[in-house]
Amino acid sequence: CSGVGTLWLGLTLTFELLFGRYVLGRSWSEILAVFDVSAGNLMVLVLLATALAPCLAMHLRGGR
């Protein structure tokens, strides 16, 4: 299950970084500011949930 979570984490990060940079035209510092928990941004929690959700779902369904 960790492979699926890692894949989704990588895809989510790639999308967020590339979309912010090349579609929205944001600077790298603006994009990285989204990950600053001390400023009240919760994107890190979204990434954590994305990475852990497959394992949690498997556990709740009675998997390995």
All heavy atoms as a GROMACS GRO file, in nm:
protein
  480
    1CYS      N    1   0.082  -0.121   0.000
    1CYS     CA    2   0.000   0.000   0.000
    1CYS      C    3   0.085   0.126   0.000
    1CYS      O    4   0.042   0.229  -0.046
    1CYS     CB    5  -0.097  -0.002   0.118
    1CYS     SG    6  -0.027   0.041   0.275
    2SER      N    7   0.207   0.118   0.050
    2SER     CA    8   0.290   0.238   0.052
    2SER      C    9   0.330   0.281  -0.089
    2SER      O   10   0.354   0.399  -0.113
    2SER     CB   11   0.414   0.215   0.137
    2SER     OG   12   0.495   0.113   0.080
    3GLY      N   13   0.336   0.186  -0.181
    3GLY     CA   14   0.368   0.223  -0.319
    3GLY      C   15   0.261   0.307  -0.383
    3GLY      O   16   0.290   0.404  -0.454
    4VAL      N   17   0.137   0.275  -0.356
    4VAL     CA   18   0.025   0.353  -0.411
    4VAL      C   19   0.024   0.493  -0.349
    4VAL      O   20   0.008   0.593  -0.420
    4VAL     CB   21  -0.109   0.281  -0.385
    4VAL    CG1   22  -0.225   0.368  -0.429
    4VAL    CG2   23  -0.112   0.148  -0.456
    5GLY      N   24   0.043   0.501  -0.218
    5GLY     CA   25   0.048   0.632  -0.152
    5GLY      C   26   0.163   0.717  -0.202
    5GLY      O   27   0.148   0.838  -0.224
    6THR      N   28   0.277   0.653  -0.223
    6THR     CA   29   0.394   0.725  -0.274
    6THR      C   30   0.369   0.775  -0.416
    6THR      O   31   0.405   0.888  -0.451
    6THR     CB   32   0.518   0.634  -0.272
    6THR    OG1   33   0.539   0.590  -0.137
    6THR    CG2   34   0.641   0.706  -0.320
    7LEU      N   35   0.305   0.692  -0.497
    7LEU     CA   36   0.271   0.733  -0.634
    7LEU      C   37   0.178   0.853  -0.632
    7LEU      O   38   0.201   0.952  -0.702
    7LEU     CB   39   0.206   0.616  -0.710
    7LEU     CG   40   0.153   0.650  -0.849
    7LEU    CD1   41   0.268   0.686  -0.943
    7LEU    CD2   42   0.073   0.534  -0.904
    8TRP      N   43   0.072   0.847  -0.553
    8TRP     CA   44  -0.022   0.959  -0.546
    8TRP      C   45   0.044   1.084  -0.491
    8TRP      O   46   0.016   1.195  -0.536
    8TRP     CB   47  -0.144   0.921  -0.463
    8TRP     CG   48  -0.244   0.847  -0.544
    8TRP    CD1   49  -0.269   0.714  -0.540
    8TRP    CD2   50  -0.329   0.902  -0.645
    8TRP    NE1   51  -0.366   0.682  -0.633
    8TRP    CE2   52  -0.405   0.796  -0.699
    8TRP    CE3   53  -0.348   1.030  -0.696
    8TRP    CZ2   54  -0.497   0.815  -0.800
    8TRP    CZ3   55  -0.442   1.048  -0.797
    8TRP    CH2   56  -0.514   0.941  -0.848
    9LEU      N   57   0.133   1.068  -0.394
    9LEU     CA   58   0.206   1.183  -0.340
    9LEU      C   59   0.291   1.247  -0.448
    9LEU      O   60   0.290   1.370  -0.466
    9LEU     CB   61   0.294   1.139  -0.223
    9LEU     CG   62   0.385   1.245  -0.162
    9LEU    CD1   63   0.303   1.357  -0.100
    9LEU    CD2   64   0.477   1.183  -0.059
   10GLY      N   65   0.362   1.165  -0.523
   10GLY     CA   66   0.445   1.218  -0.632
   10GLY      C   67   0.364   1.287  -0.740
   10GLY      O   68   0.400   1.395  -0.788
   11LEU      N   69   0.252   1.226  -0.777
   11LEU     CA   70   0.166   1.287  -0.879
   11LEU      C   71   0.106   1.419  -0.830
   11LEU      O   72   0.099   1.516  -0.906
   11LEU     CB   73   0.054   1.190  -0.918
   11LEU     CG   74   0.097   1.066  -0.996
   11LEU    CD1   75  -0.020   0.968  -1.010
   11LEU    CD2   76   0.152   1.104  -1.131
   12THR      N   77   0.065   1.423  -0.704
   12THR     CA   78   0.007   1.545  -0.648
   12THR      C   79   0.110   1.656  -0.642
   12THR      O   80   0.082   1.770  -0.681
   12THR     CB   81  -0.051   1.518  -0.507
   12THR    OG1   82  -0.148   1.415  -0.517
   12THR    CG2   83  -0.114   1.643  -0.449
   13LEU      N   84   0.229   1.625  -0.594
   13LEU     CA   85   0.335   1.725  -0.587
   13LEU      C   86   0.373   1.776  -0.726
   13LEU      O   87   0.389   1.896  -0.746
   13LEU     CB   88   0.459   1.667  -0.520
   13LEU     CG   89   0.468   1.682  -0.371
   13LEU    CD1   90   0.589   1.606  -0.318
   13LEU    CD2   91   0.476   1.827  -0.331
   14THR      N   92   0.387   1.684  -0.820
   14THR     CA   93   0.421   1.723  -0.956
   14THR      C   94   0.316   1.815  -1.014
   14THR      O   95   0.347   1.919  -1.073
   14THR     CB   96   0.437   1.598  -1.046
   14THR    OG1   97   0.541   1.516  -0.990
   14THR    CG2   98   0.470   1.634  -1.188
   15PHE      N   99   0.189   1.779  -0.997
   15PHE     CA  100   0.081   1.863  -1.048
   15PHE      C  101   0.083   2.000  -0.983
   15PHE      O  102   0.077   2.102  -1.053
   15PHE     CB  103  -0.055   1.797  -1.023
   15PHE     CG  104  -0.170   1.885  -1.063
   15PHE    CD1  105  -0.206   1.897  -1.195
   15PHE    CD2  106  -0.239   1.958  -0.968
   15PHE    CE1  107  -0.311   1.980  -1.233
   15PHE    CE2  108  -0.344   2.041  -1.004
   15PHE     CZ  109  -0.380   2.052  -1.137
   16GLU      N  110   0.093   2.006  -0.851
   16GLU     CA  111   0.090   2.134  -0.781
   16GLU      C  112   0.205   2.224  -0.825
   16GLU      O  113   0.185   2.344  -0.849
   16GLU     CB  114   0.097   2.113  -0.630
   16GLU     CG  115  -0.027   2.050  -0.570
   16GLU     CD  116  -0.150   2.139  -0.579
   16GLU    OE1  117  -0.135   2.263  -0.575
   16GLU    OE2  118  -0.259   2.084  -0.590
   17LEU      N  119   0.324   2.169  -0.834
   17LEU     CA  120   0.440   2.250  -0.871
   17LEU      C  121   0.433   2.297  -1.016
   17LEU      O  122   0.454   2.415  -1.044
   17LEU     CB  123   0.568   2.171  -0.847
   17LEU     CG  124   0.598   2.134  -0.701
   17LEU    CD1  125   0.719   2.043  -0.694
   17LEU    CD2  126   0.618   2.258  -0.617
   18LEU      N  127   0.403   2.205  -1.106
   18LEU     CA  128   0.401   2.242  -1.248
   18LEU      C  129   0.282   2.331  -1.284
   18LEU      O  130   0.296   2.425  -1.362
   18LEU     CB  131   0.403   2.117  -1.335
   18LEU     CG  132   0.530   2.032  -1.326
   18LEU    CD1  133   0.519   1.909  -1.413
   18LEU    CD2  134   0.653   2.114  -1.360
   19PHE      N  135   0.166   2.304  -1.227
   19PHE     CA  136   0.048   2.387  -1.253
   19PHE      C  137   0.071   2.528  -1.201
   19PHE      O  138   0.044   2.626  -1.269
   19PHE     CB  139  -0.076   2.326  -1.188
   19PHE     CG  140  -0.203   2.397  -1.223
   19PHE    CD1  141  -0.268   2.371  -1.342
   19PHE    CD2  142  -0.258   2.490  -1.137
   19PHE    CE1  143  -0.386   2.436  -1.375
   19PHE    CE2  144  -0.375   2.556  -1.168
   19PHE     CZ  145  -0.439   2.529  -1.288
   20GLY      N  146   0.122   2.537  -1.079
   20GLY     CA  147   0.148   2.669  -1.020
   20GLY      C  148   0.250   2.749  -1.099
   20GLY      O  149   0.235   2.870  -1.119
   21ARG      N  150   0.353   2.681  -1.147
   21ARG     CA  151   0.460   2.750  -1.218
   21ARG      C  152   0.422   2.785  -1.360
   21ARG      O  153   0.438   2.898  -1.404
   21ARG     CB  154   0.586   2.662  -1.217
   21ARG     CG  155   0.704   2.722  -1.286
   21ARG     CD  156   0.756   2.843  -1.214
   21ARG     NE  157   0.876   2.891  -1.281
   21ARG     CZ  158   0.923   3.010  -1.265
   21ARG    NH1  159   0.866   3.095  -1.182
   21ARG    NH2  160   1.030   3.047  -1.329
   22TYR      N  161   0.373   2.688  -1.435
   22TYR     CA  162   0.357   2.707  -1.579
   22TYR      C  163   0.216   2.746  -1.623
   22TYR      O  164   0.201   2.803  -1.731
   22TYR     CB  165   0.405   2.583  -1.653
   22TYR     CG  166   0.552   2.559  -1.629
   22TYR    CD1  167   0.595   2.454  -1.549
   22TYR    CD2  168   0.647   2.645  -1.682
   22TYR    CE1  169   0.730   2.434  -1.524
   22TYR    CE2  170   0.782   2.626  -1.657
   22TYR     CZ  171   0.823   2.521  -1.578
   22TYR     OH  172   0.956   2.503  -1.553
   23VAL      N  173   0.115   2.719  -1.544
   23VAL     CA  174  -0.020   2.760  -1.581
   23VAL      C  175  -0.056   2.891  -1.511
   23VAL      O  176  -0.105   2.984  -1.574
   23VAL     CB  177  -0.123   2.649  -1.549
   23VAL    CG1  178  -0.264   2.697  -1.576
   23VAL    CG2  179  -0.092   2.524  -1.629
   24LEU      N  180  -0.030   2.897  -1.381
   24LEU     CA  181  -0.063   3.018  -1.306
   24LEU      C  182   0.048   3.123  -1.311
   24LEU      O  183   0.025   3.238  -1.274
   24LEU     CB  184  -0.094   2.983  -1.160
   24LEU     CG  185  -0.213   2.889  -1.138
   24LEU    CD1  186  -0.229   2.860  -0.989
   24LEU    CD2  187  -0.340   2.948  -1.196
   25GLY      N  188   0.168   3.082  -1.351
   25GLY     CA  189   0.279   3.176  -1.365
   25GLY      C  190   0.336   3.224  -1.232
   25GLY      O  191   0.393   3.333  -1.226
   26ARG      N  192   0.322   3.147  -1.127
   26ARG     CA  193   0.374   3.185  -0.996
   26ARG      C  194   0.524   3.161  -0.988
   26ARG      O  195   0.578   3.073  -1.056
   26ARG     CB  196   0.306   3.104  -0.886
   26ARG     CG  197   0.157   3.108  -0.887
   26ARG     CD  198   0.106   3.229  -0.815
   26ARG     NE  199  -0.040   3.215  -0.799
   26ARG     CZ  200  -0.122   3.312  -0.830
   26ARG    NH1  201  -0.078   3.426  -0.877
   26ARG    NH2  202  -0.251   3.295  -0.814
   27SER      N  203   0.591   3.236  -0.902
   27SER     CA  204   0.734   3.213  -0.879
   27SER      C  205   0.749   3.091  -0.790
   27SER      O  206   0.656   3.050  -0.721
   27SER     CB  207   0.797   3.335  -0.813
   27SER     OG  208   0.749   3.348  -0.680
   28TRP      N  209   0.872   3.036  -0.790
   28TRP     CA  210   0.896   2.918  -0.707
   28TRP      C  211   0.877   2.951  -0.560
   28TRP      O  212   0.827   2.870  -0.483
   28TRP     CB  213   1.036   2.862  -0.732
   28TRP     CG  214   1.048   2.796  -0.865
   28TRP    CD1  215   1.125   2.837  -0.970
   28TRP    CD2  216   0.980   2.679  -0.911
   28TRP    NE1  217   1.108   2.752  -1.077
   28TRP    CE2  218   1.019   2.654  -1.043
   28TRP    CE3  219   0.887   2.593  -0.852
   28TRP    CZ2  220   0.973   2.546  -1.118
   28TRP    CZ3  221   0.839   2.485  -0.927
   28TRP    CH2  222   0.882   2.463  -1.058
   29SER      N  223   0.914   3.072  -0.518
   29SER     CA  224   0.896   3.108  -0.376
   29SER      C  225   0.748   3.119  -0.340
   29SER      O  226   0.709   3.082  -0.229
   29SER     CB  227   0.969   3.239  -0.345
   29SER     OG  228   0.920   3.344  -0.423
   30GLU      N  229   0.665   3.167  -0.432
   30GLU     CA  230   0.521   3.171  -0.406
   30GLU      C  231   0.463   3.030  -0.395
   30GLU      O  232   0.377   3.004  -0.311
   30GLU     CB  233   0.448   3.245  -0.519
   30GLU     CG  234   0.469   3.394  -0.520
   30GLU     CD  235   0.400   3.459  -0.639
   30GLU    OE1  236   0.430   3.421  -0.753
   30GLU    OE2  237   0.316   3.547  -0.615
   31ILE      N  238   0.509   2.942  -0.481
   31ILE     CA  239   0.460   2.804  -0.479
   31ILE      C  240   0.502   2.735  -0.350
   31ILE      O  241   0.421   2.669  -0.284
   31ILE     CB  242   0.511   2.727  -0.602
   31ILE    CG1  243   0.451   2.786  -0.729
   31ILE    CG2  244   0.478   2.579  -0.592
   31ILE    CD1  245   0.515   2.738  -0.857
   32LEU      N  246   0.628   2.750  -0.314
   32LEU     CA  247   0.678   2.684  -0.193
   32LEU      C  248   0.617   2.742  -0.066
   32LEU      O  249   0.610   2.673   0.036
   32LEU     CB  250   0.830   2.691  -0.189
   32LEU     CG  251   0.900   2.611  -0.300
   32LEU    CD1  252   1.051   2.630  -0.291
   32LEU    CD2  253   0.863   2.465  -0.294
   33ALA      N  254   0.570   2.866  -0.071
   33ALA     CA  255   0.506   2.927   0.046
   33ALA      C  256   0.378   2.852   0.085
   33ALA      O  257   0.336   2.856   0.200
   33ALA     CB  258   0.475   3.074   0.018
   34VAL      N  259   0.318   2.783  -0.009
   34VAL     CA  260   0.197   2.706   0.017
   34VAL      C  261   0.226   2.592   0.115
   34VAL      O  262   0.137   2.545   0.186
   34VAL     CB  263   0.140   2.649  -0.116
   34VAL    CG1  264   0.026   2.554  -0.091
   34VAL    CG2  265   0.098   2.763  -0.206
   35PHE      N  266   0.350   2.550   0.123
   35PHE     CA  267   0.388   2.439   0.210
   35PHE      C  268   0.438   2.485   0.347
   35PHE      O  269   0.482   2.403   0.427
   35PHE     CB  270   0.497   2.354   0.142
   35PHE     CG  271   0.452   2.298   0.011
   35PHE    CD1  272   0.485   2.360  -0.109
   35PHE    CD2  273   0.374   2.184   0.006
   35PHE    CE1  274   0.443   2.309  -0.230
   35PHE    CE2  275   0.330   2.132  -0.114
   35PHE     CZ  276   0.365   2.194  -0.232
   36ASP      N  277   0.428   2.615   0.376
   36ASP     CA  278   0.476   2.671   0.503
   36ASP      C  279   0.368   2.662   0.610
   36ASP      O  280   0.276   2.743   0.615
   36ASP     CB  281   0.518   2.817   0.482
   36ASP     CG  282   0.579   2.879   0.605
   36ASP    OD1  283   0.605   2.806   0.703
   36ASP    OD2  284   0.599   3.002   0.604
   37VAL      N  285   0.380   2.562   0.695
   37VAL     CA  286   0.280   2.539   0.800
   37VAL      C  287   0.279   2.653   0.901
   37VAL      O  288   0.174   2.690   0.952
   37VAL     CB  289   0.306   2.404   0.871
   37VAL    CG1  290   0.208   2.381   0.983
   37VAL    CG2  291   0.300   2.290   0.770
   38SER      N  292   0.394   2.713   0.928
   38SER     CA  293   0.401   2.822   1.026
   38SER      C  294   0.322   2.945   0.981
   38SER      O  295   0.285   3.027   1.063
   38SER     CB  296   0.546   2.860   1.054
   38SER     OG  297   0.607   2.917   0.940
   39ALA      N  298   0.295   2.956   0.853
   39ALA     CA  299   0.215   3.068   0.800
   39ALA      C  300   0.067   3.031   0.794
   39ALA      O  301  -0.015   3.108   0.745
   39ALA     CB  302   0.265   3.108   0.662
   40GLY      N  303   0.033   2.911   0.841
   40GLY     CA  304  -0.107   2.869   0.843
   40GLY      C  305  -0.152   2.791   0.722
   40GLY      O  306  -0.270   2.760   0.708
   41ASN      N  307  -0.060   2.759   0.634
   41ASN     CA  308  -0.096   2.682   0.515
   41ASN      C  309  -0.097   2.533   0.549
   41ASN      O  310  -0.010   2.483   0.618
   41ASN     CB  311   0.002   2.709   0.402
   41ASN     CG  312  -0.007   2.852   0.355
   41ASN    OD1  313  -0.115   2.902   0.332
   41ASN    ND2  314   0.107   2.918   0.343
   42LEU      N  315  -0.196   2.463   0.501
   42LEU     CA  316  -0.217   2.324   0.538
   42LEU      C  317  -0.190   2.225   0.426
   42LEU      O  318  -0.230   2.110   0.434
   42LEU     CB  319  -0.359   2.306   0.590
   42LEU     CG  320  -0.395   2.391   0.711
   42LEU    CD1  321  -0.541   2.371   0.749
   42LEU    CD2  322  -0.304   2.363   0.828
   43MET      N  323  -0.121   2.268   0.322
   43MET     CA  324  -0.094   2.179   0.209
   43MET      C  325  -0.015   2.055   0.252
   43MET      O  326  -0.033   1.946   0.196
   43MET     CB  327  -0.020   2.255   0.099
   43MET     CG  328   0.000   2.176  -0.026
   43MET     SD  329  -0.158   2.127  -0.096
   43MET     CE  330  -0.106   2.036  -0.237
   44VAL      N  331   0.070   2.070   0.352
   44VAL     CA  332   0.147   1.955   0.400
   44VAL      C  333   0.053   1.848   0.454
   44VAL      O  334   0.075   1.728   0.434
   44VAL     CB  335   0.249   1.999   0.508
   44VAL    CG1  336   0.316   1.880   0.572
   44VAL    CG2  337   0.352   2.092   0.448
   45LEU      N  338  -0.057   1.889   0.519
   45LEU     CA  339  -0.155   1.792   0.568
   45LEU      C  340  -0.227   1.723   0.453
   45LEU      O  341  -0.258   1.604   0.462
   45LEU     CB  342  -0.256   1.861   0.660
   45LEU     CG  343  -0.200   1.917   0.790
   45LEU    CD1  344  -0.310   1.986   0.869
   45LEU    CD2  345  -0.134   1.808   0.872
   46VAL      N  346  -0.252   1.795   0.347
   46VAL     CA  347  -0.314   1.735   0.228
   46VAL      C  348  -0.221   1.629   0.170
   46VAL      O  349  -0.264   1.519   0.136
   46VAL     CB  350  -0.345   1.843   0.122
   46VAL    CG1  351  -0.388   1.781  -0.010
   46VAL    CG2  352  -0.452   1.939   0.173
   47LEU      N  353  -0.092   1.660   0.162
   47LEU     CA  354   0.005   1.564   0.110
   47LEU      C  355   0.016   1.442   0.201
   47LEU      O  356   0.026   1.328   0.154
   47LEU     CB  357   0.141   1.631   0.093
   47LEU     CG  358   0.146   1.741  -0.012
   47LEU    CD1  359   0.283   1.809  -0.009
   47LEU    CD2  360   0.116   1.688  -0.150
   48LEU      N  361   0.014   1.464   0.330
   48LEU     CA  362   0.020   1.353   0.426
   48LEU      C  363  -0.103   1.264   0.411
   48LEU      O  364  -0.091   1.140   0.408
   48LEU     CB  365   0.031   1.408   0.568
   48LEU     CG  366   0.046   1.305   0.679
   48LEU    CD1  367   0.175   1.226   0.662
   48LEU    CD2  368   0.043   1.375   0.814
   49ALA      N  369  -0.220   1.324   0.400
   49ALA     CA  370  -0.343   1.247   0.382
   49ALA      C  371  -0.340   1.170   0.250
   49ALA      O  372  -0.383   1.055   0.244
   49ALA     CB  373  -0.464   1.340   0.386
   50THR      N  374  -0.288   1.232   0.146
   50THR     CA  375  -0.277   1.167   0.016
   50THR      C  376  -0.186   1.044   0.024
   50THR      O  377  -0.215   0.940  -0.034
   50THR     CB  378  -0.222   1.266  -0.089
   50THR    OG1  379  -0.312   1.376  -0.099
   50THR    CG2  380  -0.207   1.200  -0.225
   51ALA      N  381  -0.078   1.057   0.097
   51ALA     CA  382   0.018   0.946   0.108
   51ALA      C  383  -0.036   0.833   0.195
   51ALA      O  384  -0.010   0.716   0.167
   51ALA     CB  385   0.150   0.998   0.164
   52LEU      N  386  -0.111   0.867   0.298
   52LEU     CA  387  -0.157   0.765   0.393
   52LEU      C  388  -0.293   0.705   0.361
   52LEU      O  389  -0.327   0.599   0.412
   52LEU     CB  390  -0.161   0.824   0.534
   52LEU     CG  391  -0.026   0.867   0.592
   52LEU    CD1  392  -0.045   0.930   0.729
   52LEU    CD2  393   0.070   0.751   0.596
   53ALA      N  394  -0.372   0.769   0.278
   53ALA     CA  395  -0.508   0.724   0.249
   53ALA      C  396  -0.516   0.581   0.195
   53ALA      O  397  -0.602   0.505   0.240
   53ALA     CB  398  -0.577   0.821   0.154
   54PRO      N  399  -0.429   0.540   0.103
   54PRO     CA  400  -0.440   0.401   0.055
   54PRO      C  401  -0.418   0.298   0.165
   54PRO      O  402  -0.488   0.197   0.171
   54PRO     CB  403  -0.332   0.391  -0.053
   54PRO     CG  404  -0.311   0.530  -0.099
   54PRO     CD  405  -0.332   0.615   0.022
   55CYS      N  406  -0.322   0.321   0.253
   55CYS     CA  407  -0.296   0.228   0.364
   55CYS      C  408  -0.414   0.226   0.461
   55CYS      O  409  -0.454   0.120   0.509
   55CYS     CB  410  -0.168   0.266   0.437
   55CYS     SG  411  -0.021   0.236   0.341
   56LEU      N  412  -0.468   0.343   0.489
   56LEU     CA  413  -0.582   0.352   0.579
   56LEU      C  414  -0.703   0.280   0.519
   56LEU      O  415  -0.771   0.203   0.588
   56LEU     CB  416  -0.617   0.498   0.608
   56LEU     CG  417  -0.737   0.522   0.698
   56LEU    CD1  418  -0.715   0.462   0.835
   56LEU    CD2  419  -0.764   0.670   0.708
   57ALA      N  420  -0.727   0.300   0.391
   57ALA     CA  421  -0.840   0.234   0.325
   57ALA      C  422  -0.823   0.083   0.327
   57ALA      O  423  -0.919   0.009   0.355
   57ALA     CB  424  -0.854   0.285   0.182
   58MET      N  425  -0.702   0.036   0.300
   58MET     CA  426  -0.678  -0.108   0.303
   58MET      C  427  -0.699  -0.164   0.443
   58MET      O  428  -0.760  -0.270   0.460
   58MET     CB  429  -0.536  -0.139   0.255
   58MET     CG  430  -0.510  -0.287   0.240
   58MET     SD  431  -0.347  -0.326   0.177
   58MET     CE  432  -0.246  -0.284   0.318
   59HIS      N  433  -0.652  -0.094   0.542
   59HIS     CA  434  -0.668  -0.138   0.680
   59HIS      C  435  -0.815  -0.144   0.719
   59HIS      O  436  -0.860  -0.239   0.782
   59HIS     CB  437  -0.592  -0.044   0.774
   59HIS     CG  438  -0.608  -0.076   0.918
   59HIS    ND1  439  -0.549  -0.187   0.977
   59HIS    CD2  440  -0.680  -0.016   1.015
   59HIS    CE1  441  -0.583  -0.191   1.103
   59HIS    NE2  442  -0.661  -0.088   1.130
   60LEU      N  443  -0.892  -0.041   0.681
   60LEU     CA  444  -1.034  -0.037   0.716
   60LEU      C  445  -1.113  -0.147   0.643
   60LEU      O  446  -1.216  -0.191   0.694
   60LEU     CB  447  -1.093   0.099   0.684
   60LEU     CG  448  -1.043   0.213   0.774
   60LEU    CD1  449  -1.097   0.347   0.724
   60LEU    CD2  450  -1.082   0.190   0.918
   61ARG      N  451  -1.066  -0.190   0.528
   61ARG     CA  452  -1.133  -0.296   0.454
   61ARG      C  453  -1.089  -0.435   0.499
   61ARG      O  454  -1.133  -0.535   0.445
   61ARG     CB  455  -1.106  -0.282   0.306
   61ARG     CG  456  -1.177  -0.165   0.244
   61ARG     CD  457  -1.146  -0.159   0.097
   61ARG     NE  458  -1.238  -0.067   0.036
   61ARG     CZ  459  -1.267  -0.069  -0.093
   61ARG    NH1  460  -1.212  -0.159  -0.172
   61ARG    NH2  461  -1.351   0.017  -0.142
   62GLY      N  462  -0.998  -0.440   0.595
   62GLY     CA  463  -0.954  -0.569   0.647
   62GLY      C  464  -0.842  -0.632   0.568
   62GLY      O  465  -0.824  -0.753   0.573
   63GLY      N  466  -0.768  -0.551   0.495
   63GLY     CA  467  -0.655  -0.604   0.417
   63GLY      C  468  -0.537  -0.638   0.505
   63GLY      O  469  -0.544  -0.631   0.627
   64ARG      N  470  -0.428  -0.675   0.443
   64ARG     CA  471  -0.306  -0.717   0.513
   64ARG      C  472  -0.283  -0.634   0.633
   64ARG      O  473  -0.220  -0.569   0.681
   64ARG     CB  474  -0.184  -0.708   0.423
   64ARG     CG  475  -0.198  -0.777   0.294
   64ARG     CD  476  -0.073  -0.765   0.217
   64ARG     NE  477  -0.101  -0.683   0.099
   64ARG     CZ  478  -0.014  -0.650   0.012
   64ARG    NH1  479   0.109  -0.683   0.027
   64ARG    NH2  480  -0.044  -0.583  -0.096
   0.00000   0.00000   0.00000
